[in-house]
């Protein structure tokens, strides 16, 4: 009786439904077993695709002939037979179904390839012949069903306003598919009217290659698919060389407050790979962290420089000259009104979780940070640029957030046209004495219209004359065009950041919103002159892409970097004192006939090691101002431990960046030594950034020993 009761209880329960993925795997296994048993005979009529043409004709013929109004009538002969004959001829002539599944398998995307258990980028992927040939439509449908839950989870396209409708080209949905997508089949069926710049999301079934083949399948019977190599692009720049003070005593460079490189390095290391050395810009790693440098007392002088000279941790025969700049921090209550234009890439390449979905969440955070009187506009680009939202006050926050939520990926990338549209909209809503900024969010894949870095640089240079700044936010992996992002940011009076997580978005757009959005100075340049009586050689650590000619320092027409409210900027030189065994350059054989006379005891510059100069322009002004700071023995400390805590931590970051970028100077300085220096100077670490850095150093140490 007990058993009967239990069975009765079980009979009333609803069994759990099998997941689409489970059904797809089961069906694939069944097909594999069927073929292994010898039931995969070639199809009739010479069709190598593995399906019978007559089966489709029967599928069409039977329902039609069974209709009462056609069955047994002459009308059937007149209408159906010619149509069926034409279909048969077309199918026989083309030799393929509507969409060739071989193309689908051949277009295996990197995101799909990551699901393969034994494949990595650049290596062949093994798939079953059935998958490559596309000979089983039932299995394909099961895989499409497995994709359905993910499609449902994607943000849905909101119904557009009646005033914001446009036609959608169904044929383009089939032909203009994003690179690496499985197929464009079915896009036209799901096409719907969309607001200008809001592209309907096209959903694709995963190819059969996404299902792992049976181990029993002979290796010679498998199809080899070569995955696309990584298409991320970085500027190739050599590290700064050691320079002799006797022949080249002056170093000039532009300020850089970007932070993109650090978060890209973090993404690589946490993903289990050492970063591309060209992706490492040491100054961006150093400047990623907040430091408690002493700042100016008021906005009359926007900067204050603090210089520390200390022993070099990785070379006992040299010293480090550490120059720390702190910008004036504008109180939130006094920040000017902001006119922001979100220029958002919604091309097909953005259809990945760490791209458009993360981008939308990031901009929601920023909107919640803005003041009610600030304005936001939205321009999107994918093939063609479109205005999704005209200038709207943040007081209407729900309208702005709704426009963000409606964004969907699709199409190719027409970046140049989008940039033009965004600047035009920013000019339309221009706020006098306020913040006017275009915020470009993209994976950097510009492939429609002017696509060279020089063409886009020219566009940005022309439009910055209108007093509109540019922020570039990079998203995603696989095709990140970091080189282009840097070009746009540097020539658009702006900055660049890379958003790999929502935590990074919170840091960049919320916690550091003041420095990200509100500039306190533009065209900021640094020039350091070394005293040849004290210093023999020097090497500027980083800032390779920001180097300027000596004469550029006093030329106000030469563009340079901008600094925002509260920004910290750090520059570090490795210097070699005269007489040190670390001197690398020999004395000149044919030196000056009359050597420089020694300084007298009453010399005004006696004891100076170097002289630091800074030039900057206040926002909206064309003439620069000058700040100078002499460096002497009073700036020196005897040991590394005697240096201020923030100085030591920034030096640890500089050592780490140099090691990742294969700078020879730190070859013998171990990752463990870097970790020890950083751990001893971690300090309060309110947001955990420095603890995370220690974790990255340990990851690099482990990965480098593979």
C-alpha positions in Angstrom: 0.0 0.0 0.0 2.8 2.4 0.8 4.3 1.8 -2.6 0.9 2.4 -4.3 0.5 5.7 -2.4 4.0 6.9 -3.4 3.2 6.0 -7.0 -0.1 7.9 -6.8 1.8 10.9 -5.5 4.3 10.7 -8.2 1.6 10.4 -10.9 0.2 13.8 -9.8 3.5 15.5 -10.2 4.4 17.3 -13.4 7.8 16.0 -14.6 10.4 18.7 -15.2 10.8 19.7 -18.8 14.0 18.9 -20.6 16.1 21.9 -21.4 16.5 22.8 -25.1 20.3 22.2 -24.7 19.6 18.7 -23.4 17.2 17.9 -26.3 19.8 19.1 -28.7 22.6 17.0 -27.2 20.3 13.9 -27.1 19.3 14.4 -30.7 22.9 14.8 -31.8 23.9 11.7 -30.0 21.0 9.8 -31.6 22.0 11.0 -35.1 25.6 10.0 -34.4 24.6 6.5 -33.3 22.3 6.2 -36.4 25.2 7.1 -38.7 27.7 4.9 -36.9 25.3 2.0 -37.4 25.7 2.4 -41.2 22.5 4.2 -41.9 24.2 7.2 -43.5 23.9 6.1 -47.1 24.5 8.7 -49.7 21.3 10.5 -50.8 19.7 9.7 -54.1 19.9 11.8 -57.3 23.5 12.7 -56.7 22.8 15.1 -53.9 25.8 15.2 -51.6 24.1 17.4 -49.0 22.5 14.3 -47.4 18.8 15.1 -47.9 16.3 14.1 -50.5 14.9 16.7 -52.9 11.7 14.7 -53.3 10.9 14.9 -49.6 10.5 18.7 -49.8 8.2 18.3 -52.8 6.1 15.8 -51.0 6.0 18.1 -48.0 4.6 20.9 -50.1 2.4 18.7 -52.4 0.5 16.7 -49.8 -1.2 19.5 -47.9 -2.1 21.3 -51.1 -3.6 18.2 -52.7 -5.5 17.3 -49.6 -7.4 20.6 -49.6 -11.0 19.9 -50.6 -11.2 22.7 -53.0 -8.2 21.3 -55.0 -8.5 17.5 -54.5 -9.5 15.7 -57.6 -10.0 18.9 -59.6 -8.5 20.1 -62.8 -7.5 23.3 -61.0 -4.9 21.2 -59.1 -3.3 20.3 -62.4 -3.2 23.8 -63.6 -1.8 25.4 -60.5 0.1 23.0 -58.4 1.9 20.9 -60.9 3.7 23.8 -62.6 4.6 25.3 -59.3 6.0 22.0 -58.0 7.9 21.4 -61.2 9.5 24.8 -61.0 10.5 24.2 -57.4 12.0 20.9 -58.2 14.0 22.4 -61.1 15.3 25.2 -58.9 16.3 22.9 -56.1 18.1 20.5 -58.4 19.9 23.4 -60.2 21.0 25.1 -57.0 21.9 22.0 -55.2 21.3 23.4 -51.8 18.5 24.3 -49.4 17.6 28.0 -48.7 20.7 28.5 -46.5 23.8 26.4 -47.0 24.7 25.1 -43.6 28.3 24.6 -44.7 28.6 28.4 -44.7 27.1 28.4 -41.2 29.7 26.0 -40.0 32.5 27.9 -41.8 31.4 31.1 -40.2 31.8 29.8 -36.6 32.2 32.9 -34.4 34.8 33.3 -31.8 32.1 33.4 -29.1 30.8 30.1 -30.3 34.3 28.7 -30.6 34.9 29.4 -26.9 32.3 26.8 -26.2 34.4 24.0 -27.8 36.1 22.0 -25.2 39.4 21.4 -27.1 39.8 24.5 -29.2 41.5 27.8 -28.8 41.8 30.9 -31.1 43.9 30.2 -34.1 43.6 26.4 -33.8 41.4 24.0 -35.9 38.1 23.0 -34.5 36.8 19.4 -35.3 33.2 19.0 -36.1 31.1 16.1 -37.4 30.5 15.8 -41.1 26.7 16.1 -40.5 27.3 19.4 -38.8 29.5 20.8 -41.6 27.2 19.5 -44.4 24.0 20.7 -42.8 22.2 17.5 -43.7 19.8 17.3 -40.8 17.2 20.1 -40.5 15.6 18.5 -37.5 18.8 18.7 -35.5 19.3 22.3 -36.7 15.9 23.2 -35.4 16.8 21.6 -32.0 19.9 23.7 -31.8 17.8 26.8 -32.7 15.4 25.8 -29.9 18.4 25.7 -27.5 19.3 29.2 -28.5 15.8 30.5 -27.8 16.2 31.0 -24.0 19.2 33.1 -24.6 17.3 35.2 -27.1 14.5 35.7 -24.6 17.0 36.9 -22.0 18.3 39.6 -24.5 16.9 43.1 -24.0 13.7 43.4 -25.9 13.2 46.2 -28.4 10.6 48.6 -27.0 7.7 49.7 -29.2 8.8 52.9 -30.9 6.8 56.0 -30.9 4.6 56.6 -33.9 6.8 59.5 -34.8 9.9 57.4 -34.8 9.3 54.6 -37.2 11.4 53.6 -40.2 11.4 50.7 -42.6 13.6 47.7 -42.2 15.1 46.1 -45.2 14.4 42.4 -44.9 16.8 41.5 -47.7 19.6 43.3 -45.9 18.9 41.2 -42.8 19.9 38.2 -44.9 22.9 39.7 -46.6 24.4 42.2 -44.2 25.1 39.8 -41.4 27.8 40.7 -38.8 31.1 39.0 -39.1 31.3 35.7 -37.2 27.6 35.2 -36.9 26.1 31.8 -37.4 23.6 32.8 -40.1 21.2 35.5 -41.0 18.3 33.1 -41.6 15.1 34.2 -40.0 16.1 37.8 -39.5 13.6 39.1 -42.1 10.8 37.2 -40.3 11.5 38.9 -37.1 12.1 42.4 -38.5 9.9 45.1 -37.1 9.7 48.9 -37.4 12.3 50.6 -35.3 13.1 54.1 -34.2 15.9 55.8 -36.1 19.2 54.5 -34.8 17.6 51.6 -33.0 18.3 48.5 -34.9 16.1 45.5 -34.4 18.0 42.6 -32.9 18.6 39.8 -35.2 18.8 36.4 -33.6 20.7 33.5 -35.0 20.7 29.8 -34.4 24.0 28.4 -33.4 25.6 26.2 -36.1 25.9 22.5 -35.7 29.6 22.9 -35.0 28.6 24.1 -31.5 27.7 20.4 -30.7 30.8 18.4 -29.9 31.3 15.3 -32.1 31.1 11.8 -30.8 34.5 10.5 -29.7 33.8 7.4 -31.8 33.9 9.3 -35.1 37.2 8.6 -37.0 39.5 11.6 -37.2 39.8 11.3 -40.9 36.0 11.8 -41.2 36.0 15.2 -39.5 36.0 18.6 -41.0 38.7 21.1 -39.9 37.5 24.7 -39.4 40.2 27.3 -38.8 39.0 29.9 -36.2 39.5 33.6 -37.1 42.6 35.1 -35.3 42.2 37.8 -32.7 41.7 41.1 -34.5 42.5 43.4 -31.6 44.8 46.3 -32.7 47.3 48.2 -30.7 49.8 50.9 -31.7 53.4 49.5 -31.9 55.6 51.9 -30.1 59.2 51.2 -28.7 60.0 52.0 -25.1 61.7 55.3 -24.4 65.5 55.0 -24.7 68.2 56.1 -22.2 69.3 59.7 -23.2 72.5 61.5 -22.4 72.1 64.8 -20.6 75.2 66.1 -22.3 73.6 66.0 -25.7 69.8 65.9 -24.9 69.1 67.5 -21.6 65.4 68.4 -22.1 62.4 66.0 -22.0 59.0 67.1 -23.3 55.7 65.3 -23.3 52.0 65.7 -23.1 49.8 64.9 -20.1 47.9 61.6 -20.2 45.1 60.7 -17.8 43.7 57.7 -19.7 43.2 54.4 -17.9 42.2 52.0 -20.7 45.4 50.0 -20.6 45.1 49.0 -17.0 41.6 47.5 -17.3 42.6 45.8 -20.6 45.6 44.2 -18.8 43.4 43.1 -16.0 40.9 41.5 -18.4 43.8 39.5 -20.1 45.3 38.3 -16.8 42.0 37.3 -15.2 41.2 35.5 -18.5 44.3 33.4 -18.0 46.6 35.0 -20.6 49.5 37.4 -20.4 48.6 40.7 -22.1 49.9 41.7 -25.5 53.0 43.8 -24.6 51.8 46.5 -27.0 48.6 46.8 -25.0 50.6 47.9 -21.9 50.9 51.7 -21.5 52.7 52.1 -18.2 51.5 55.7 -17.6 47.9 54.6 -17.9 48.5 51.8 -15.4 50.1 54.3 -12.9 47.4 56.9 -13.4 44.6 54.4 -13.0 44.8 54.6 -9.2 43.7 57.4 -7.0 46.5 59.0 -5.0 46.5 61.4 -2.1 49.0 63.9 -3.6 48.9 67.4 -2.1 46.6 69.5 -4.2 46.3 73.3 -4.8 44.4 75.4 -2.3 42.1 77.1 -4.9 41.2 77.1 -8.6 43.5 80.1 -9.3 46.3 77.7 -9.8 44.8 74.4 -11.0 47.9 72.2 -10.3 50.4 71.5 -7.7 53.5 69.4 -8.3 55.2 67.2 -5.7 58.7 65.8 -6.5 60.4 62.9 -4.8 63.9 61.5 -5.6 64.5 58.0 -4.3 66.7 55.0 -4.9 65.5 52.7 -7.8 64.2 49.4 -6.4 65.4 47.4 -9.5 68.8 49.1 -9.9 71.0 50.3 -7.0 73.1 52.5 -9.2 70.3 54.7 -10.4 67.6 56.9 -8.8 64.0 57.7 -9.6 62.6 61.2 -9.9 58.9 60.9 -9.2 56.8 63.9 -10.3 53.2 63.9 -8.9 50.6 66.4 -10.1 47.3 66.9 -8.5 44.5 68.9 -10.1 42.1 71.2 -8.3 38.9 69.2 -7.2 35.7 71.0 -8.1 33.0 70.7 -5.5 29.9 68.9 -6.9 27.7 71.8 -6.0 29.7 74.1 -8.2 30.1 71.8 -11.3 28.9 73.5 -14.5 25.9 72.2 -16.4 26.6 69.3 -18.7 25.5 68.7 -22.3 26.3 65.1 -23.1 25.8 63.2 -26.3 26.0 59.4 -26.0 27.4 58.1 -29.3 26.7 54.4 -29.1 27.9 51.6 -31.4 25.0 49.2 -32.1 26.6 47.3 -34.9 26.4 43.5 -35.1 29.8 43.1 -33.5 28.4 44.6 -30.3 26.0 41.7 -29.8 27.9 40.1 -26.9 27.3 40.2 -23.2 30.4 42.3 -22.4 29.5 44.8 -25.1 26.1 46.4 -25.7 24.4 45.0 -22.6 27.3 46.1 -20.4 27.3 49.5 -22.2 23.6 50.1 -21.5 24.1 49.3 -17.8 27.1 51.6 -17.7 25.2 54.6 -19.2 22.3 54.0 -16.8 24.8 54.5 -13.9 26.0 57.7 -15.5 22.5 59.1 -16.0 21.7 58.5 -12.3 24.8 60.5 -11.4 23.9 63.6 -13.5 22.1 66.6 -12.2 18.5 67.4 -13.2 19.5 70.4 -15.3 22.0 68.4 -17.3 21.0 67.2 -20.8 21.5 63.9 -22.6 21.2 63.0 -26.3 21.7 59.6 -27.9 23.0 58.9 -31.4 23.6 55.4 -32.6 25.4 54.1 -35.6 25.3 50.8 -37.5 25.6 51.2 -41.2 23.8 54.5 -40.9 23.7 57.0 -38.0 20.4 57.8 -36.3 19.2 60.1 -33.6 17.5 58.1 -30.9 17.1 60.9 -28.4 17.3 64.7 -28.9 18.6 66.8 -26.1 16.6 65.9 -23.0 16.9 67.2 -19.4 17.9 64.6 -16.8 14.8 65.6 -15.0 13.0 63.4 -17.5 15.2 60.5 -16.5 12.7 57.8 -17.4 12.6 59.0 -21.0 16.4 58.7 -21.2 16.6 55.3 -19.6 13.8 54.0 -21.8 15.8 55.1 -24.9 18.8 53.3 -23.6 16.9 50.1 -22.9 15.5 50.1 -26.5 19.0 49.8 -28.1 19.6 46.6 -30.0 22.6 45.4 -32.1 22.6 44.8 -35.8 24.4 46.0 -39.0 27.8 47.1 -40.0 29.8 49.8 -38.4 29.7 53.3 -39.9 31.6 55.2 -37.2 32.5 58.3 -39.1 28.9 59.2 -39.9 28.0 58.6 -36.3 30.7 60.9 -35.1 29.6 63.7 -37.4 25.9 63.3 -36.2 27.0 63.3 -32.5 29.0 66.5 -32.8 26.2 68.2 -34.7 23.8 67.3 -31.9 26.3 68.5 -29.2 26.6 71.8 -31.1 22.8 72.1 -31.3 22.5 71.7 -27.5 25.7 73.7 -26.7 25.9 75.1 -23.1 27.9 78.3 -22.8 30.4 78.0 -19.9 29.2 74.4 -19.4 30.5 71.0 -20.3 29.9 69.9 -23.9 31.0 66.4 -24.5 30.5 63.5 -26.9 30.9 60.1 -25.2 31.7 57.4 -27.8 31.1 53.9 -26.6 32.3 51.1 -29.0 34.4 48.0 -29.5 36.4 50.1 -31.9 35.4 48.3 -35.0 35.0 51.0 -37.6 34.7 49.5 -41.1 32.2 51.6 -43.1 33.1 55.0 -44.4 36.4 56.7 -43.6 38.1 53.8 -41.7 41.7 54.9 -41.5 43.0 56.4 -38.3 44.1 59.5 -40.2 40.7 60.1 -41.7 38.9 59.9 -38.4 41.6 61.9 -36.7 41.0 64.7 -39.2 37.3 64.7 -38.5 37.9 64.9 -34.7 40.4 67.7 -35.1 38.0 69.8 -37.1 35.1 69.4 -34.7 37.0 70.0 -31.4 37.3 73.7 -32.5 33.6 74.0 -31.5 34.6 73.6 -27.8 33.3 70.0 -27.6 35.3 67.4 -25.7 35.4 63.7 -26.4 35.4 60.6 -24.1 36.0 57.2 -25.7 34.8 54.1 -23.8 35.9 50.7 -25.1 34.0 47.5 -24.6 34.4 43.8 -25.3 37.1 41.6 -26.7 38.1 40.0 -29.9 38.1 43.1 -32.2 39.0 46.0 -29.9 40.6 48.7 -32.0 42.6 50.3 -29.2 44.9 52.2 -31.6 42.0 54.0 -33.1 40.4 54.7 -29.7 43.7 56.4 -28.6 43.9 58.4 -31.8 40.3 59.7 -31.4 40.7 60.5 -27.7 44.1 62.3 -28.1 42.9 64.4 -30.9 39.5 65.2 -29.5 40.6 66.9 -26.3 39.4 63.9 -24.3 40.3 60.7 -22.6 39.9 57.0 -23.2 38.8 54.2 -20.8 38.2 50.5 -21.2 35.1 49.1 -19.5 35.4 45.4 -18.9 33.0 45.1 -15.9 30.2 47.0 -14.3 32.5 47.7 -11.4 34.8 49.5 -13.8 31.9 51.5 -15.2 31.0 52.5 -11.6 34.6 53.7 -11.0 34.9 55.6 -14.3 31.5 57.1 -14.7 30.3 57.5 -11.1 33.2 57.6 -8.6 35.4 59.6 -10.9 32.7 61.4 -12.8 34.2 64.8 -11.9 37.6 64.1 -13.5 36.0 62.2 -16.4 33.5 64.9 -17.3 34.7 68.3 -16.0 38.1 69.6 -17.3 40.0 72.1 -15.4 42.8 72.6 -18.0 43.5 71.8 -21.6 46.7 71.3 -23.6 48.7 70.4 -20.5 52.4 69.8 -21.3 55.5 68.9 -19.2 59.1 69.8 -19.8 62.0 68.7 -17.6 65.5 70.0 -18.0 68.3 68.0 -16.2 71.4 69.6 -14.8 74.4 68.1 -16.6 76.6 68.7 -13.5 74.6 66.3 -11.5 72.8 63.9 -13.9 74.5 61.9 -16.6 71.6 60.1 -18.1 67.8 59.7 -17.8 65.0 57.6 -19.1 61.3 58.7 -19.0 59.2 55.7 -17.9 56.2 55.5 -20.3 54.4 58.3 -22.2 55.9 57.0 -25.5 52.7 58.0 -27.4 52.7 61.4 -25.8 56.2 62.6 -26.8 56.5 66.2 -28.0 59.3 68.1 -29.6 61.2 70.6 -27.4 59.9 73.6 -29.3 56.3 72.3 -29.0 56.3 73.2 -25.3 56.0 77.0 -25.9 53.8 76.6 -29.0 50.2 77.1 -28.0 48.9 75.8 -31.3 50.2 72.3 -30.5 47.6 70.1 -29.0 48.2 68.2 -25.8 46.3 66.3 -23.1 43.6 67.6 -20.8 43.2 67.2 -17.1 39.9 66.9 -15.3 38.7 67.9 -11.8 40.7 66.1 -9.1 42.8 64.2 -11.6 46.2 62.8 -10.5 49.0 62.7 -13.1 52.3 60.9 -12.3 55.6 60.9 -14.3 58.6 58.9 -13.3 62.2 59.3 -14.6 65.0 56.8 -14.0 68.1 59.0 -13.7 71.7 58.1 -13.5 73.9 60.4 -11.4 77.3 61.5 -12.8 80.0 59.0 -11.9 77.6 56.1 -11.4 78.7 52.7 -12.8 75.3 52.5 -14.4 76.2 55.2 -17.1 75.6 53.6 -20.5 77.0 56.2 -22.8 80.7 57.0 -23.3 82.0 60.5 -23.2 82.1 62.2 -26.7 85.5 62.0 -28.4 84.8 65.2 -30.2 83.3 67.2 -27.4 83.1 71.0 -27.1 86.4 72.8 -27.4 85.6 74.9 -24.4 84.0 72.7 -21.7 81.3 74.2 -19.6 83.0 76.0 -16.6 82.1 74.7 -13.2 79.4 76.5 -11.3 80.6 79.0 -8.7 79.4 78.7 -5.1 77.0 81.6 -5.4 75.3 80.1 -8.5 71.5 80.5 -8.3 71.1 76.9 -9.5 73.7 75.2 -7.3 72.4 71.9 -6.0 69.6 71.5 -8.5 69.1 68.1 -10.1 66.4 69.3 -12.6 63.9 71.9 -13.4 60.2 70.9 -14.0 57.9 73.2 -16.1 54.2 72.8 -16.9 52.1 74.7 -19.4 48.3 74.6 -19.5 45.3 76.5 -20.8 42.2 77.2 -18.8 39.0 75.9 -20.5 38.0 78.2 -23.3 41.3 80.2 -23.4 43.9 80.2 -26.1 46.9 81.4 -24.2 48.8 79.1 -21.9 50.1 79.7 -18.4 53.3 78.4 -16.9 54.1 76.7 -13.6 57.7 75.8 -12.6 59.2 73.6 -9.9 63.0 73.2 -9.2 64.2 69.8 -8.0 67.1 69.7 -5.5 68.6 67.6 -2.8 65.8 68.6 -0.5 63.5 66.4 -2.6 65.5 63.3 -2.0 65.1 60.4 0.4 67.9 58.0 1.4 65.9 54.7 1.1 62.9 53.3 -0.7 61.1 52.8 2.6 61.6 56.5 3.4 59.5 57.5 0.3 55.9 58.4 0.9 53.5 55.5 0.7 51.7 56.5 -2.5 55.0 57.1 -4.2 56.2 53.6 -3.4 52.9 52.1 -4.6 53.0 54.0 -7.9 56.6 52.8 -8.4 55.5 49.2 -7.9 52.8 49.7 -10.6 55.5 51.3 -12.9 57.7 48.2 -12.4 54.8 45.9 -13.1 53.9 47.7 -16.3 57.5 47.7 -17.6 57.8 44.0 -16.9 54.6 43.2 -18.8 55.8 45.3 -21.7 59.2 43.5 -21.7 61.4 46.6 -20.8 64.9 45.3 -20.3 65.6 47.6 -17.3 63.4 45.4 -15.0 64.3 42.0 -16.3 66.0 40.9 -13.0 63.3 42.5 -10.8 60.9 39.7 -10.0 57.1 39.7 -9.8 57.5 38.7 -6.1 59.6 41.8 -5.5 56.9 43.9 -7.1 54.2 42.3 -5.0 56.2 42.9 -1.8 56.7 46.6 -2.7 53.0 47.0 -3.4 51.9 45.1 -0.4 54.0 47.3 1.9 52.6 50.5 0.5 48.9 49.4 0.0 47.6 51.8 2.6 43.9 52.2 3.4 42.6 51.1 0.0 39.0 52.1 0.5 37.8 50.7 -2.9 40.0 47.6 -3.0 41.9 48.7 -6.2 45.3 48.1 -4.7 44.4 44.7 -3.4 43.1 43.8 -6.9 46.5 44.9 -8.2 48.3 42.5 -5.9 46.1 39.7 -7.3 47.1 40.7 -10.9 50.8 40.6 -10.0 50.4 37.1 -8.6 48.5 36.0 -11.7 51.2 37.3 -14.0 53.8 35.5 -11.9 52.0 32.2 -12.3 51.3 32.6 -16.0 54.8 33.6 -16.8 56.1 30.3 -15.3 54.1 28.1 -17.6 
